[in-house]
């Protein structure tokens, strides 16, 4: 089990840095002092939502004057590319006078943020996880800008997100601008099937866990070591194998296994994942697959590149994960160029016999998105930055990011606010634009862009449709579960509960790897019984009580209470 001291020391050092900086800095900065919960006063408009022209003379408008700001991604080993290297960044600089100076962490994001704080050089915008403890400390120390005073002036976020209360901090204010928020199901989790292998084996039924087991045995027996029967993506994070867990219970959620929960709802309480009957049954099934060499034997040690190489070369029969469409979509293009009968397709989620297949959810989504942009009080003009983000998340911004500037692949909006695609629409160009812009999509609006993508997809024959989009529409979107109620259940990492959480996370990942390689069903139970006892000694019960309280508060917020 990992030691706990390092996170505590990092947190303590960050607090010392913040204290020192705040002692020597003025707190006078524009924004962040209005009351939350403003009521919209705009009159209804016939224009598509988010496309109305500004009414106020003092309203910031993209392109009217230069805008320059610094941008930093608070992620380990994940920096933004140079902004102008992407189609969106190039167009914004050349056509709209927007210059973005990217700050790189170079692998150590916490140390980098400490350096930026101590030198009083905080970036104008920080992009990171919602509720990230480092960013949360900035908020607690008054170093982030509240957005409340801008919501009724620049209205795309307000109009498209709807209820913002779940994103508000405990002081009642809004500091985060969410990325890929949605009011409709979204996500890519599920099962990808190798088309050529499937047809060579007679195209058998693949609906239940029994069907899958028999199919994987046929793959092993026919192809031997040449083909991996079942390839789980990121098994070390419980992703690909977590998809299999959901097959054993109606409503069983991949989120139950995630580091933000590690628990199963029972009535009005969160209970232990280690004692959950569905989890135990799923682990016995997974261990059987592993024992019989039906699952990749290096599932817990292989790198992303190793998995991708197998998928790209058609060396897997079944590929499952939280987003298997990323690798499989890329492989689809490569494999079908050489062999029209090759490639991949997706199936409806696998379920245990006797369960309702329409109540099985291999993946989850949240209406709040997955990460967020924050504006710091180092920004000279926070209103302009908020307005820019609001433009990016609105119809024009989203269409430019996905289809290029207006006048090329699209021109104007239809009655539903979706883009009118032109006769010059170039599918290959659009695919390239989306792929290259993906790394700088800061505040994606899933609820807007998904129907826009579908508008084009459904207008062309199936053979011309984008592979990923086609299966999102047919398979993945209808089978993802809303997990918004489980957002924000983590304690501060340097608190007693935070230390307990880290120890439970370490224990879970260790146990998860061990139970997968169990030699029998009895050994699975033995491992999980010991894990439960060890977890309780570490304070798991306290963590479950704490998370239950926050979970119930989330449910009350979502219910409007």
Buried (B, 14 or more C-beta within 10 A) or exposed (E): EEEBEEBBEBBEEBBEBBEEBBEEBEEEBEBBEBEBEBEEEEEEEEEBBBBBEEEEEEEBEBEEEEBBBBBBBBBEEBBBEEBBEBBBBEBBBEEBBBBBEBBBBEEEBBBBBBEBBEEEEBBBBBBBBBBBBBBBBBBBBEBBBBBBBBBEBBBBBBBBBEEBEBBBBEEEBBBBBBBBBBEEBBBBBBBBBBBBBBEBBEEEEBBBBEBBBEBBBBBBEEBEEEBBBBBBBBBBBBBBBBBBBBBBBBBBBBBBBBBBBBBBBEEEBBBBBBBBEBBBBBBBBBBBBBBEBBBBEEBBEBEEEEBBBBBBEBBBBBBBBBBBBBBBBBBBEEBBEEEEEBBBBBBBBBBBEEBEBEBBBBBBBBBBBBBBBBBBBBBEBBBBBBBBBBBBBBBBBBBBBBBBBBEBBBEEBEEEBBBEBBEEBBBEBBBEBBEBBEBBBBBBBBBBBBEBBBBBBEEEEEEEBBBBBBBBBBBBBEBBBBBBBBBBBBBBBBBEBBBBBBBBBBBBBBBBBBBBBBEEBEBBBEBBEEBBEBBBEBBBEBBBEBBBEBBBBBBEBBEEE
